[in-house]
Amino acid sequence: MTTFSKATEENYLPTSLLAYDSLSGDQDSGWIISQAKFTDDTKTNFYDRGLTSRGYALVGVACSSIFSCLCIVVGIVTLAMNGVFGVTVINMVSNGSINTIIQLDLEGEILALALNLIVTLCTESIGFVHGISLRSALASESRLCFNTNLRLLTAAHGWCNTNGVLFNGVSAVLLIISYSSASLVVCSNSQVVTPHIVDEGIALAGLPLLILGVALLLQVMIALSGMRAVKILTWSSSPFDLTAALVHHTQLTPATFWCMHSVSALEVYGDPVRPSETQPSAWHAHPSIRKVVISLWGIIAAYVGWAALVMYIWDKSANMKIYSPALTPQMWSFIPSSQNYYSYGSIWYFMPDIGNQQWILALLNVAVVQGPLTFGLHCSELIVNVIRDEKQWRCTTGRKGLRTAMNPVKPIFTHSICLVLFIAKPFLHESFTPNWMFGLSFSITNPASNRQLEGLGVGMLTAQIWNLCMAMFIFACFLTFVALRRPWGPQPAAYGHVQTLANLVDEWSPVMWWGHKEDGIPYCHAGTSNHPLPDVKMDCVYAGFCTGSLAPLS
């Protein structure tokens, strides 16, 4: 059950909700009471503090800490026992048959997938705490505009601030290192027992495991430090709980006469307006949306260039042509088979034998190629969450209205766009196993023998790189479409913009409807209520309550 913040009757003061008269322009009249009202339920349960979300997030962070420490311990033990290129064998089969070896390979792929899923859950939990802390820091500086922000590209003031530019940049680098190092952890190990008996097994590379643990632990420390540095009013992801919390704590002041103004109209003087049949798109309403969409298409262009470069290198290399015949449409496949995994226009190379620096080169190879995809999927969350916030707001004109309290996990499965991103992340890049798009395109080989890595190789498969480009093209087209799509109907668009929501919601309740509330001369008023409201009148002019209904503070 969702827990709400409790406010005593003596502490609940409607007069604490202040607003300015945006039309009169009289600066000497002082503050005025806004028209925000509250039902009997909201007087005791004013907004959801998101304690359930906080519990989930902190449990996730605690598990991330335990997992990171476990990785560090196993990594250190492996390095101490077997050296920098040492591995820890976790499953060994003695002189197994072909079927046993195939089963062992499958187990290795499942282990690699499980490891990447654990890393994803850890980074998502850490990212949620970091995002809430950053949102609260921006609110305390009166710089919070939207409920959803680019977590790693938006910063609070101060270089030493744990929610500032420096630590956000460090978090971005650590996020890429987490996925890059996880791809190097799982490997195969063979051990010669006799000239005729060779044991095969699955092993964990010590140094990548240590780097993964350190990267996750540092992210946990940054997130917890950011959480302790600010006062978090609510952990809820709902823009309505956030807006209500800011209004309740006088960090946000609702403006009168803006009951029909969408987020894109905030720069325009608050004149009375007639309802519009269509609303602005997220592209026009949220400045960061444009940057994200352009960045996605830039990443696709870079990956197309990567595929072209691989084909060019293959064409200029005589040795590559010997082991890798030309790629033709007849040889094109989605998943490379065991017969053509090293063929058809692909290139392979091994890290130079330069000692411990091999690991640095391998991590750089993975980070350079995978980093843009990690960054792009992270930024895509902004589009998804902004559209989710708008869909939630537009529920206020539906038959059932809007229930402001929501389960933090439910939106992932109830909103189609959230489900698309949820599927796209693992499908495009979360794992380096041969079952996922990026893993099919960029392969790391790190076989071990007698608990020592024999070398680090990199493979780039042309057909699979083009498949990845096409999948990203479809994903980018979908996000571009939803970003450019304009909502229909007279209800002003907010896209999670807290000031717009504060202006549009004049009566807070657990279940809200939006519509026409009051006829007036010369202007009508639209707003929210705890019961269904009639549709707004398209031929009327709306500007909110007149100044005569507002009483100055004593």
C-alpha positions as a Python dict, from the first residue, in 0.01 Angstrom:
ca = {
    (1, 'M'): (0, 0, 0),
    (2, 'T'): (130, 344, -90),
    (3, 'T'): (223, 555, 207),
    (4, 'F'): (146, 922, 206),
    (5, 'S'): (298, 1205, 401),
    (6, 'K'): (92, 1305, 701),
    (7, 'A'): (18, 1665, 772),
    (8, 'T'): (-158, 1769, 1087),
    (9, 'E'): (-457, 1996, 1066),
    (10, 'E'): (-273, 2282, 1235),
    (11, 'N'): (18, 2258, 991),
    (12, 'Y'): (-203, 2241, 685),
    (13, 'L'): (-250, 2600, 571),
    (14, 'P'): (-412, 2670, 234),
    (15, 'T'): (-271, 3022, 261),
    (16, 'S'): (75, 2878, 221),
    (17, 'L'): (-1, 2832, -147),
    (18, 'L'): (96, 3168, -287),
    (19, 'A'): (70, 3299, -638),
    (20, 'Y'): (131, 3613, -827),
    (21, 'D'): (-118, 3808, -1031),
    (22, 'S'): (35, 3769, -1374),
    (23, 'L'): (-213, 4005, -1542),
    (24, 'S'): (-234, 4303, -1312),
    (25, 'G'): (142, 4359, -1288),
    (26, 'D'): (91, 4543, -957),
    (27, 'Q'): (404, 4469, -760),
    (28, 'D'): (286, 4668, -458),
    (29, 'S'): (-22, 4462, -392),
    (30, 'G'): (188, 4184, -237),
    (31, 'W'): (120, 3812, -262),
    (32, 'I'): (-225, 3677, -323),
    (33, 'I'): (-389, 3347, -244),
    (34, 'S'): (-400, 3112, -540),
    (35, 'Q'): (-715, 2931, -632),
    (36, 'A'): (-571, 2589, -542),
    (37, 'K'): (-813, 2398, -322),
    (38, 'F'): (-788, 2067, -148),
    (39, 'T'): (-1040, 1800, -73),
    (40, 'D'): (-1084, 1655, 273),
    (41, 'D'): (-863, 1360, 174),
    (42, 'T'): (-576, 1579, 62),
    (43, 'K'): (-578, 1779, 384),
    (44, 'T'): (-432, 1478, 559),
    (45, 'N'): (-277, 1304, 258),
    (46, 'F'): (-150, 1600, 64),
    (47, 'Y'): (94, 1423, -164),
    (48, 'D'): (261, 1088, -195),
    (49, 'R'): (611, 1099, -51),
    (50, 'G'): (694, 788, -249),
    (51, 'L'): (809, 582, 46),
    (52, 'T'): (742, 264, -149),
    (53, 'S'): (965, 387, -431),
    (54, 'R'): (1228, 487, -178),
    (55, 'G'): (1216, 140, -25),
    (56, 'Y'): (1258, -29, -363),
    (57, 'A'): (1542, 204, -460),
    (58, 'L'): (1735, 169, -135),
    (59, 'V'): (1701, -210, -144),
    (60, 'G'): (1836, -198, -499),
    (61, 'V'): (2126, 23, -391),
    (62, 'A'): (2199, -206, -96),
    (63, 'C'): (2203, -510, -327),
    (64, 'S'): (2426, -316, -568),
    (65, 'S'): (2669, -248, -283),
    (66, 'I'): (2677, -615, -185),
    (67, 'F'): (2723, -726, -545),
    (68, 'S'): (3001, -473, -606),
    (69, 'C'): (3185, -578, -292),
    (70, 'L'): (3150, -943, -395),
    (71, 'C'): (3300, -861, -736),
    (72, 'I'): (3588, -675, -572),
    (73, 'V'): (3664, -962, -332),
    (74, 'V'): (3654, -1231, -604),
    (75, 'G'): (3861, -1009, -834),
    (76, 'I'): (4129, -945, -573),
    (77, 'V'): (4149, -1314, -477),
    (78, 'T'): (4181, -1411, -844),
    (79, 'L'): (4457, -1156, -904),
    (80, 'A'): (4641, -1265, -591),
    (81, 'M'): (4630, -1633, -683),
    (82, 'N'): (4669, -1627, -1062),
    (83, 'G'): (4799, -1284, -1161),
    (84, 'V'): (4664, -1007, -1382),
    (85, 'F'): (4558, -1249, -1657),
    (86, 'G'): (4431, -1508, -1410),
    (87, 'V'): (4079, -1651, -1403),
    (88, 'T'): (3867, -1831, -1146),
    (89, 'V'): (3708, -2151, -1277),
    (90, 'I'): (3351, -2201, -1159),
    (91, 'N'): (3247, -2507, -1361),
    (92, 'M'): (3474, -2775, -1507),
    (93, 'V'): (3387, -3077, -1721),
    (94, 'S'): (3640, -3358, -1749),
    (95, 'N'): (3698, -3481, -2104),
    (96, 'G'): (3341, -3405, -2204),
    (97, 'S'): (3166, -3510, -2521),
    (98, 'I'): (3059, -3274, -2797),
    (99, 'N'): (2713, -3242, -2646),
    (100, 'T'): (2865, -3166, -2308),
    (101, 'I'): (3084, -2893, -2457),
    (102, 'I'): (2782, -2739, -2631),
    (103, 'Q'): (2591, -2749, -2303),
    (104, 'L'): (2888, -2584, -2133),
    (105, 'D'): (2892, -2305, -2393),
    (106, 'L'): (2521, -2249, -2337),
    (107, 'E'): (2577, -2224, -1962),
    (108, 'G'): (2847, -1965, -2027),
    (109, 'E'): (2612, -1758, -2239),
    (110, 'I'): (2342, -1776, -1972),
    (111, 'L'): (2594, -1669, -1709),
    (112, 'A'): (2705, -1373, -1922),
    (113, 'L'): (2342, -1274, -1976),
    (114, 'A'): (2266, -1303, -1605),
    (115, 'L'): (2570, -1090, -1521),
    (116, 'N'): (2461, -816, -1761),
    (117, 'L'): (2106, -823, -1627),
    (118, 'I'): (2239, -785, -1271),
    (119, 'V'): (2455, -492, -1383),
    (120, 'T'): (2147, -337, -1547),
    (121, 'L'): (1939, -371, -1231),
    (122, 'C'): (2221, -223, -1024),
    (123, 'T'): (2272, 77, -1252),
    (124, 'E'): (1897, 138, -1279),
    (125, 'S'): (1858, 139, -899),
    (126, 'I'): (2159, 367, -857),
    (127, 'G'): (2035, 589, -1139),
    (128, 'F'): (1692, 625, -979),
    (129, 'V'): (1841, 745, -649),
    (130, 'H'): (2080, 978, -833),
    (131, 'G'): (1796, 1116, -1046),
    (132, 'I'): (1571, 1187, -747),
    (133, 'S'): (1859, 1358, -566),
    (134, 'L'): (1941, 1571, -869),
    (135, 'R'): (1575, 1665, -911),
    (136, 'S'): (1557, 1777, -548),
    (137, 'A'): (1883, 1972, -581),
    (138, 'L'): (1751, 2159, -885),
    (139, 'A'): (1426, 2231, -700),
    (140, 'S'): (1614, 2374, -403),
    (141, 'E'): (1795, 2608, -644),
    (142, 'S'): (1464, 2706, -811),
    (143, 'R'): (1597, 2563, -1138),
    (144, 'L'): (1369, 2261, -1173),
    (145, 'C'): (1148, 2293, -1479),
    (146, 'F'): (1045, 1938, -1569),
    (147, 'N'): (975, 1628, -1368),
    (148, 'T'): (1212, 1433, -1597),
    (149, 'N'): (1563, 1553, -1679),
    (150, 'L'): (1876, 1416, -1841),
    (151, 'R'): (2037, 1276, -1527),
    (152, 'L'): (2397, 1270, -1648),
    (153, 'L'): (2377, 1591, -1852),
    (154, 'T'): (2195, 1812, -1600),
    (155, 'A'): (2377, 1938, -1293),
    (156, 'A'): (2327, 2147, -984),
    (157, 'H'): (2551, 2444, -907),
    (158, 'G'): (2899, 2385, -766),
    (159, 'W'): (3185, 2169, -888),
    (160, 'C'): (3219, 1999, -550),
    (161, 'N'): (2846, 1931, -532),
    (162, 'T'): (2776, 1558, -557),
    (163, 'N'): (2491, 1651, -791),
    (164, 'G'): (2715, 1888, -988),
    (165, 'V'): (2893, 1872, -1322),
    (166, 'L'): (3207, 1691, -1201),
    (167, 'F'): (3036, 1400, -1030),
    (168, 'N'): (2776, 1369, -1306),
    (169, 'G'): (3059, 1336, -1557),
    (170, 'V'): (3228, 1076, -1339),
    (171, 'S'): (2899, 885, -1314),
    (172, 'A'): (2867, 884, -1693),
    (173, 'V'): (3217, 739, -1733),
    (174, 'L'): (3154, 480, -1460),
    (175, 'L'): (2830, 374, -1629),
    (176, 'I'): (3015, 300, -1954),
    (177, 'I'): (3295, 123, -1766),
    (178, 'S'): (3040, -96, -1587),
    (179, 'Y'): (2899, -237, -1910),
    (180, 'S'): (3237, -252, -2084),
    (181, 'S'): (3405, -447, -1804),
    (182, 'A'): (3106, -681, -1763),
    (183, 'S'): (3154, -794, -2123),
    (184, 'L'): (3506, -919, -2043),
    (185, 'V'): (3430, -1114, -1726),
    (186, 'V'): (3295, -1449, -1849),
    (187, 'C'): (3535, -1665, -2050),
    (188, 'S'): (3611, -2029, -2129),
    (189, 'N'): (3895, -2221, -1968),
    (190, 'S'): (4068, -2538, -2086),
    (191, 'Q'): (4311, -2740, -1878),
    (192, 'V'): (4534, -3015, -2015),
    (193, 'V'): (4530, -3311, -1778),
    (194, 'T'): (4705, -3561, -2005),
    (195, 'P'): (4792, -3546, -2375),
    (196, 'H'): (4456, -3712, -2445),
    (197, 'I'): (4241, -3554, -2175),
    (198, 'V'): (4146, -3187, -2173),
    (199, 'D'): (3906, -3044, -1917),
    (200, 'E'): (3678, -2761, -2029),
    (201, 'G'): (3507, -2510, -1802),
    (202, 'I'): (3359, -2167, -1745),
    (203, 'A'): (3575, -1905, -1574),
    (204, 'L'): (3563, -1546, -1450),
    (205, 'A'): (3844, -1306, -1540),
    (206, 'G'): (3978, -1139, -1226),
    (207, 'L'): (4075, -789, -1342),
    (208, 'P'): (3750, -706, -1531),
    (209, 'L'): (3553, -834, -1232),
    (210, 'L'): (3751, -605, -1000),
    (211, 'I'): (3697, -306, -1231),
    (212, 'L'): (3324, -382, -1249),
    (213, 'G'): (3297, -395, -870),
    (214, 'V'): (3488, -68, -823),
    (215, 'A'): (3279, 110, -1089),
    (216, 'L'): (2950, 2, -931),
    (217, 'L'): (3067, 85, -579),
    (218, 'L'): (3177, 435, -682),
    (219, 'Q'): (2837, 493, -844),
    (220, 'V'): (2668, 383, -520),
    (221, 'M'): (2883, 625, -318),
    (222, 'I'): (2805, 916, -551),
    (223, 'A'): (2430, 842, -544),
    (224, 'L'): (2415, 811, -165),
    (225, 'S'): (2625, 1125, -118),
    (226, 'G'): (2392, 1316, -347),
    (227, 'M'): (2091, 1183, -156),
    (228, 'R'): (2233, 1300, 178),
    (229, 'A'): (2324, 1643, 40),
    (230, 'V'): (1965, 1752, -32),
    (231, 'K'): (1622, 1740, 126),
    (232, 'I'): (1406, 1508, -80),
    (233, 'L'): (1041, 1613, -62),
    (234, 'T'): (908, 1311, -249),
    (235, 'W'): (1051, 995, -403),
    (236, 'S'): (753, 955, -632),
    (237, 'S'): (813, 960, -1008),
    (238, 'S'): (472, 1119, -1061),
    (239, 'P'): (486, 1483, -1177),
    (240, 'F'): (173, 1551, -972),
    (241, 'D'): (328, 1441, -644),
    (242, 'L'): (636, 1648, -725),
    (243, 'T'): (431, 1956, -814),
    (244, 'A'): (210, 1920, -507),
    (245, 'A'): (519, 1883, -286),
    (246, 'L'): (683, 2194, -432),
    (247, 'V'): (363, 2394, -395),
    (248, 'H'): (307, 2269, -42),
    (249, 'H'): (658, 2370, 62),
    (250, 'T'): (627, 2708, -117),
    (251, 'Q'): (908, 2624, -361),
    (252, 'L'): (661, 2675, -646),
    (253, 'T'): (386, 2935, -676),
    (254, 'P'): (83, 2867, -899),
    (255, 'A'): (-1, 3156, -1131),
    (256, 'T'): (-357, 3274, -1178),
    (257, 'F'): (-516, 3334, -1521),
    (258, 'W'): (-313, 3057, -1686),
    (259, 'C'): (-577, 2781, -1681),
    (260, 'M'): (-566, 2732, -2060),
    (261, 'H'): (-194, 2783, -2128),
    (262, 'S'): (23, 2486, -2224),
    (263, 'V'): (392, 2455, -2143),
    (264, 'S'): (503, 2607, -2474),
    (265, 'A'): (292, 2918, -2404),
    (266, 'L'): (466, 3007, -2079),
    (267, 'E'): (696, 3252, -2253),
    (268, 'V'): (390, 3437, -2384),
    (269, 'Y'): (219, 3696, -2168),
    (270, 'G'): (-68, 3539, -1976),
    (271, 'D'): (-351, 3676, -2188),
    (272, 'P'): (-695, 3509, -2195),
    (273, 'V'): (-712, 3246, -2468),
    (274, 'R'): (-960, 3017, -2638),
    (275, 'P'): (-902, 2641, -2620),
    (276, 'S'): (-690, 2496, -2898),
    (277, 'E'): (-786, 2181, -3086),
    (278, 'T'): (-427, 2054, -3087),
    (279, 'Q'): (-140, 2090, -2843),
    (280, 'P'): (235, 2134, -2900),
    (281, 'S'): (452, 1828, -2938),
    (282, 'A'): (719, 1721, -2692),
    (283, 'W'): (977, 1830, -2952),
    (284, 'H'): (859, 2191, -2919),
    (285, 'A'): (776, 2181, -2547),
    (286, 'H'): (1093, 2027, -2399),
    (287, 'P'): (1427, 2169, -2520),
    (288, 'S'): (1624, 1857, -2427),
    (289, 'I'): (1397, 1637, -2639),
    (290, 'R'): (1536, 1794, -2955),
    (291, 'K'): (1893, 1729, -2840),
    (292, 'V'): (1815, 1365, -2763),
    (293, 'V'): (1650, 1297, -3099),
    (294, 'I'): (1933, 1462, -3291),
    (295, 'S'): (2188, 1267, -3083),
    (296, 'L'): (2014, 937, -3162),
    (297, 'W'): (2033, 1002, -3533),
    (298, 'G'): (2396, 1108, -3492),
    (299, 'I'): (2474, 776, -3320),
    (300, 'I'): (2307, 587, -3605),
    (301, 'A'): (2520, 780, -3855),
    (302, 'A'): (2831, 690, -3655),
    (303, 'Y'): (2738, 320, -3653),
    (304, 'V'): (2675, 329, -4029),
    (305, 'G'): (3024, 475, -4062),
    (306, 'W'): (3154, 192, -3842),
    (307, 'A'): (2998, -68, -4074),
    (308, 'A'): (3142, 106, -4379),
    (309, 'L'): (3486, 120, -4215),
    (310, 'V'): (3478, -253, -4140),
    (311, 'M'): (3388, -325, -4503),
    (312, 'Y'): (3667, -95, -4623),
    (313, 'I'): (3928, -262, -4399),
    (314, 'W'): (3813, -605, -4514),
    (315, 'D'): (3836, -498, -4879),
    (316, 'K'): (4193, -368, -4835),
    (317, 'S'): (4320, -667, -4639),
    (318, 'A'): (4429, -972, -4836),
    (319, 'N'): (4450, -1190, -4524),
    (320, 'M'): (4095, -1103, -4422),
    (321, 'K'): (3966, -1213, -4764),
    (322, 'I'): (4131, -1553, -4724),
    (323, 'Y'): (3950, -1637, -4401),
    (324, 'S'): (3643, -1421, -4455),
    (325, 'P'): (3477, -1438, -4801),
    (326, 'A'): (3278, -1148, -4939),
    (327, 'L'): (2942, -1070, -4787),
    (328, 'T'): (2657, -1124, -5032),
    (329, 'P'): (2279, -1091, -4990),
    (330, 'Q'): (2253, -1471, -4999),
    (331, 'M'): (2493, -1501, -4706),
    (332, 'W'): (2317, -1237, -4498),
    (333, 'S'): (2185, -1363, -4166),
    (334, 'F'): (2052, -1226, -3840),
    (335, 'I'): (2242, -1466, -3614),
    (336, 'P'): (2579, -1599, -3738),
    (337, 'S'): (2596, -1975, -3740),
    (338, 'S'): (2892, -2182, -3630),
    (339, 'Q'): (2990, -2220, -3997),
    (340, 'N'): (2998, -1849, -4085),
    (341, 'Y'): (3078, -1683, -3754),
    (342, 'Y'): (3430, -1598, -3876),
    (343, 'S'): (3334, -1531, -4236),
    (344, 'Y'): (3145, -1311, -4480),
    (345, 'G'): (3301, -967, -4462),
    (346, 'S'): (3403, -971, -4094),
    (347, 'I'): (3736, -863, -3948),
    (348, 'W'): (3921, -1008, -3648),
    (349, 'Y'): (4227, -888, -3462),
    (350, 'F'): (4405, -958, -3133),
    (351, 'M'): (4534, -713, -2878),
    (352, 'P'): (4913, -669, -2909),
    (353, 'D'): (5122, -860, -2657),
    (354, 'I'): (5217, -560, -2442),
    (355, 'G'): (5157, -708, -2100),
    (356, 'N'): (4901, -561, -1865),
    (357, 'Q'): (4818, -284, -2112),
    (358, 'Q'): (4617, -540, -2310),
    (359, 'W'): (4332, -493, -2065),
    (360, 'I'): (4337, -117, -2114),
    (361, 'L'): (4325, -157, -2492),
    (362, 'A'): (4043, -409, -2468),
    (363, 'L'): (3837, -184, -2241),
    (364, 'L'): (3899, 113, -2472),
    (365, 'N'): (3787, -90, -2773),
    (366, 'V'): (3465, -188, -2601),
    (367, 'A'): (3400, 157, -2453),
    (368, 'V'): (3456, 344, -2780),
    (369, 'V'): (3215, 122, -2971),
    (370, 'Q'): (2959, 54, -2697),
    (371, 'G'): (2973, 393, -2522),
    (372, 'P'): (2759, 584, -2776),
    (373, 'L'): (2490, 316, -2761),
    (374, 'T'): (2488, 324, -2380),
    (375, 'F'): (2466, 703, -2388),
    (376, 'G'): (2190, 701, -2649),
    (377, 'L'): (1972, 455, -2461),
    (378, 'H'): (2022, 654, -2140),
    (379, 'C'): (1908, 973, -2313),
    (380, 'S'): (1611, 791, -2468),
    (381, 'E'): (1468, 755, -2119),
    (382, 'L'): (1397, 1129, -2126),
    (383, 'I'): (1160, 1099, -2423),
    (384, 'V'): (988, 796, -2275),
    (385, 'N'): (937, 951, -1931),
    (386, 'V'): (820, 1287, -2069),
    (387, 'I'): (557, 1118, -2287),
    (388, 'R'): (457, 902, -1989),
    (389, 'D'): (406, 1215, -1777),
    (390, 'E'): (188, 1370, -2048),
    (391, 'K'): (-22, 1056, -2089),
    (392, 'Q'): (-78, 1053, -1715),
    (393, 'W'): (-191, 1417, -1718),
    (394, 'R'): (-432, 1353, -2006),
    (395, 'C'): (-605, 1085, -1801),
    (396, 'T'): (-781, 1370, -1618),
    (397, 'T'): (-1022, 1403, -1913),
    (398, 'G'): (-1095, 1030, -1919),
    (399, 'R'): (-1393, 849, -1774),
    (400, 'K'): (-1200, 716, -1472),
    (401, 'G'): (-998, 1033, -1413),
    (402, 'L'): (-641, 1044, -1285),
    (403, 'R'): (-525, 860, -977),
    (404, 'T'): (-220, 1052, -863),
    (405, 'A'): (-84, 765, -650),
    (406, 'M'): (79, 494, -859),
    (407, 'N'): (292, 188, -814),
    (408, 'P'): (650, 274, -920),
    (409, 'V'): (682, -47, -1123),
    (410, 'K'): (338, -40, -1290),
    (411, 'P'): (410, 230, -1555),
    (412, 'I'): (680, 10, -1712),
    (413, 'F'): (417, -245, -1812),
    (414, 'T'): (108, -26, -1856),
    (415, 'H'): (254, 242, -2087),
    (416, 'S'): (343, 106, -2430),
    (417, 'I'): (633, 347, -2482),
    (418, 'C'): (789, 245, -2149),
    (419, 'L'): (756, -119, -2253),
    (420, 'V'): (930, -47, -2584),
    (421, 'L'): (1233, 103, -2407),
    (422, 'F'): (1230, -178, -2150),
    (423, 'I'): (1259, -431, -2434),
    (424, 'A'): (1494, -223, -2649),
    (425, 'K'): (1764, -195, -2383),
    (426, 'P'): (1847, -566, -2353),
    (427, 'F'): (1767, -630, -2719),
    (428, 'L'): (2009, -368, -2849),
    (429, 'H'): (2298, -371, -2609),
    (430, 'E'): (2276, -514, -2261),
    (431, 'S'): (2460, -839, -2329),
    (432, 'F'): (2760, -954, -2526),
    (433, 'T'): (2619, -1302, -2569),
    (434, 'P'): (2536, -1419, -2922),
    (435, 'N'): (2167, -1358, -2854),
    (436, 'W'): (2160, -979, -2858),
    (437, 'M'): (2210, -715, -3124),
    (438, 'F'): (2533, -552, -3012),
    (439, 'G'): (2686, -882, -2902),
    (440, 'L'): (2624, -1015, -3250),
    (441, 'S'): (2810, -722, -3404),
    (442, 'F'): (3105, -682, -3170),
    (443, 'S'): (3255, -995, -3015),
    (444, 'I'): (3528, -1025, -2754),
    (445, 'T'): (3717, -1353, -2738),
    (446, 'N'): (3912, -1420, -2420),
    (447, 'P'): (3990, -1793, -2397),
    (448, 'A'): (4191, -1914, -2101),
    (449, 'S'): (4415, -2215, -2053),
    (450, 'N'): (4529, -2348, -1718),
    (451, 'R'): (4366, -2050, -1542),
    (452, 'Q'): (4555, -1795, -1757),
    (453, 'L'): (4412, -1590, -2043),
    (454, 'E'): (4578, -1673, -2373),
    (455, 'G'): (4492, -1340, -2536),
    (456, 'L'): (4219, -1089, -2609),
    (457, 'G'): (4063, -1079, -2953),
    (458, 'V'): (3803, -854, -3114),
    (459, 'G'): (3568, -951, -3393),
    (460, 'M'): (3344, -720, -3598),
    (461, 'L'): (3080, -888, -3814),
    (462, 'T'): (2962, -671, -4102),
    (463, 'A'): (2615, -820, -4153),
    (464, 'Q'): (2534, -799, -3783),
    (465, 'I'): (2657, -439, -3764),
    (466, 'W'): (2415, -346, -4044),
    (467, 'N'): (2141, -538, -3859),
    (468, 'L'): (2217, -330, -3550),
    (469, 'C'): (2198, -10, -3757),
    (470, 'M'): (1858, -110, -3893),
    (471, 'A'): (1727, -194, -3548),
    (472, 'M'): (1850, 141, -3414),
    (473, 'F'): (1694, 313, -3717),
    (474, 'I'): (1354, 163, -3632),
    (475, 'F'): (1396, 257, -3265),
    (476, 'A'): (1495, 616, -3353),
    (477, 'C'): (1202, 648, -3596),
    (478, 'F'): (963, 540, -3321),
    (479, 'L'): (1102, 790, -3069),
    (480, 'T'): (1107, 1066, -3330),
    (481, 'F'): (744, 997, -3413),
    (482, 'V'): (628, 1014, -3050),
    (483, 'A'): (839, 1326, -2992),
    (484, 'L'): (683, 1506, -3292),
    (485, 'R'): (328, 1381, -3235),
    (486, 'R'): (89, 1655, -3125),
    (487, 'P'): (-183, 1558, -2875),
    (488, 'W'): (-539, 1625, -2982),
    (489, 'G'): (-795, 1801, -2763),
    (490, 'P'): (-828, 2131, -2579),
    (491, 'Q'): (-652, 2012, -2264),
    (492, 'P'): (-325, 2210, -2236),
    (493, 'A'): (-12, 1998, -2268),
    (494, 'A'): (227, 1993, -1972),
    (495, 'Y'): (481, 1714, -2039),
    (496, 'G'): (567, 1707, -1671),
    (497, 'H'): (647, 2080, -1655),
    (498, 'V'): (590, 2157, -1287),
    (499, 'Q'): (496, 2523, -1327),
    (500, 'T'): (239, 2438, -1594),
    (501, 'L'): (86, 2167, -1376),
    (502, 'A'): (73, 2406, -1081),
    (503, 'N'): (-113, 2656, -1300),
    (504, 'L'): (-359, 2401, -1439),
    (505, 'V'): (-441, 2209, -1121),
    (506, 'D'): (-651, 2427, -894),
    (507, 'E'): (-798, 2151, -678),
    (508, 'W'): (-588, 1860, -554),
    (509, 'S'): (-747, 1525, -475),
    (510, 'P'): (-648, 1156, -493),
    (511, 'V'): (-861, 1125, -808),
    (512, 'M'): (-882, 1426, -1038),
    (513, 'W'): (-1074, 1530, -1348),
    (514, 'W'): (-1005, 1834, -1565),
    (515, 'G'): (-1259, 2039, -1758),
    (516, 'H'): (-1488, 2342, -1758),
    (517, 'K'): (-1555, 2468, -1406),
    (518, 'E'): (-1715, 2809, -1418),
    (519, 'D'): (-1879, 3047, -1661),
    (520, 'G'): (-1779, 3406, -1624),
    (521, 'I'): (-1797, 3747, -1777),
    (522, 'P'): (-1586, 3808, -1970),
    (523, 'Y'): (-1379, 3495, -1907),
    (524, 'C'): (-1452, 3136, -1811),
    (525, 'H'): (-1245, 2913, -1587),
    (526, 'A'): (-1113, 2559, -1639),
    (527, 'G'): (-951, 2346, -1374),
    (528, 'T'): (-954, 2021, -1181),
    (529, 'S'): (-1202, 1865, -944),
    (530, 'N'): (-1260, 1543, -750),
    (531, 'H'): (-1561, 1463, -971),
    (532, 'P'): (-1606, 1449, -1351),
    (533, 'L'): (-1633, 1788, -1522),
    (534, 'P'): (-1796, 1890, -1851),
    (535, 'D'): (-1582, 1955, -2155),
    (536, 'V'): (-1444, 2303, -2202),
    (537, 'K'): (-1633, 2529, -2441),
    (538, 'M'): (-1433, 2580, -2758),
    (539, 'D'): (-1594, 2917, -2835),
    (540, 'C'): (-1530, 3067, -2491),
    (541, 'V'): (-1229, 3259, -2365),
    (542, 'Y'): (-1056, 3121, -2055),
    (543, 'A'): (-842, 3309, -1809),
    (544, 'G'): (-915, 3167, -1464),
    (545, 'F'): (-1091, 3336, -1177),
    (546, 'C'): (-1120, 3709, -1180),
    (547, 'T'): (-917, 3919, -940),
    (548, 'G'): (-1224, 3994, -737),
    (549, 'S'): (-1230, 3640, -606),
    (550, 'L'): (-879, 3665, -470),
    (551, 'A'): (-810, 3792, -122),
    (552, 'P'): (-477, 3951, -27),
    (553, 'L'): (-280, 3797, 252),
    (554, 'S'): (-312, 3974, 583),
}
